[in-house]
Amino acid sequence: MTTAETTKTSTSDHKTRAADAEFEASKAAAMEAFDKLLEARNHFQNAATAAGIDLKHEALEQLLAGKSKAQDLGQELSELAKTKPGTTVALAFLGGFVLAQLLGRR
């Protein structure tokens, strides 16, 4: 083998090793980035699940509080109707009149 051939082969081997090393480094960097992406995805899924559970619990509490207020209001109206029937009829008439005026304008 001549010196030129040896130099050419040596240069070719060096380029091949450099390309292989660069490929392996790129592959390792891509795998590391992919692992971090999966970790971030899991973190966001856990956060969303926790927030969803918190919101669901809070909404249920508000629904129960609203139901309780509606029951209290219904009880108060029932008592008002028993103690002051004239006022109850007047309020019902006034409410119906206002509703008729609002719907009649369309």
Wavefront OBJ file of the C-alpha trace (Angstrom):
o trace
v 0.000 0.000 0.000
v 1.326 3.390 -0.901
v 1.523 6.370 1.402
v -1.266 8.129 -0.479
v -3.528 5.108 -0.140
v -2.712 4.793 3.559
v -3.434 8.487 4.115
v -6.691 8.205 2.151
v -7.770 5.111 4.129
v -6.748 6.736 7.407
v -8.672 9.914 6.547
v -11.698 7.855 5.508
v -11.576 5.848 8.761
v -11.221 9.046 10.775
v -14.243 10.606 8.996
v -16.266 7.444 9.546
v -15.398 7.361 13.251
v -16.175 11.065 13.582
v -19.510 10.621 11.813
v -20.324 7.613 14.024
v -19.404 9.557 17.155
v -21.502 12.519 16.003
v -24.417 10.207 15.229
v -24.156 8.548 18.656
v -23.998 11.960 20.375
v -27.034 13.147 18.419
v -28.874 9.937 19.248
v -28.071 10.321 22.953
v -29.199 13.971 22.927
v -32.441 13.043 21.162
v -33.144 10.260 23.676
v -32.440 12.629 26.584
v -34.792 15.239 25.092
v -37.459 12.579 24.559
v -37.137 11.403 28.178
v -37.514 14.996 29.404
v -40.554 15.448 27.167
v -42.190 12.335 28.629
v -41.392 13.534 32.139
v -42.958 16.937 31.404
v -46.020 15.278 29.894
v -46.501 13.162 33.011
v -46.063 16.227 35.208
v -48.715 18.177 33.281
v -51.110 15.224 33.306
v -50.759 14.935 37.066
v -51.283 18.674 37.522
v -54.363 18.648 35.284
v -55.794 15.668 37.122
v -55.222 17.338 40.489
v -56.787 20.586 39.258
v -59.751 18.706 37.812
v -60.336 16.926 41.090
v -60.096 20.219 42.986
v -62.508 21.937 40.596
v -64.920 19.011 40.722
v -64.913 19.030 44.517
v -65.382 22.814 44.615
v -68.245 22.668 42.097
v -69.960 19.969 44.149
v -69.666 22.102 47.287
v -71.168 25.104 45.477
v -73.988 22.958 44.099
v -74.830 21.692 47.565
v -74.688 25.231 48.971
v -77.006 26.447 46.187
v -79.416 23.613 46.832
v -79.463 24.464 50.529
v -80.134 28.152 49.778
v -82.943 27.224 47.389
v -84.531 25.005 50.021
v -84.252 27.792 52.614
v -85.811 30.305 50.214
v -88.626 27.877 49.412
v -89.278 27.382 53.106
v -89.354 31.167 53.701
v -91.786 31.670 50.799
v -94.004 28.918 52.124
v -94.079 30.571 55.555
v -94.790 33.974 53.963
v -97.691 32.509 51.998
v -99.185 31.094 55.193
v -98.739 34.225 57.298
v -99.505 36.891 54.672
v -101.638 35.481 51.840
v -102.551 38.961 50.482
v -98.913 39.949 50.102
v -98.175 36.641 48.416
v -100.942 37.196 45.843
v -99.757 40.780 45.229
v -96.146 39.637 44.691
v -97.285 36.866 42.341
v -99.361 39.374 40.351
v -96.455 41.846 40.192
v -94.034 39.119 39.067
v -96.449 37.926 36.372
v -97.015 41.489 35.163
v -93.264 42.182 34.875
v -92.700 38.882 33.081
v -95.565 39.591 30.640
v -94.121 43.039 29.885
v -90.659 41.623 29.227
v -91.914 38.811 26.987
v -94.516 40.977 25.247
v -91.887 43.386 23.882
v -90.401 40.805 21.573
l 1 2 3 4 5 6 7 8 9 10 11 12 13 14 15 16 17 18 19 20 21 22 23 24 25 26 27 28 29 30 31 32 33 34 35 36 37 38 39 40 41 42 43 44 45 46 47 48 49 50 51 52 53 54 55 56 57 58 59 60 61 62 63 64 65 66 67 68 69 70 71 72 73 74 75 76 77 78 79 80 81 82 83 84 85 86 87 88 89 90 91 92 93 94 95 96 97 98 99 100 101 102 103 104 105 106
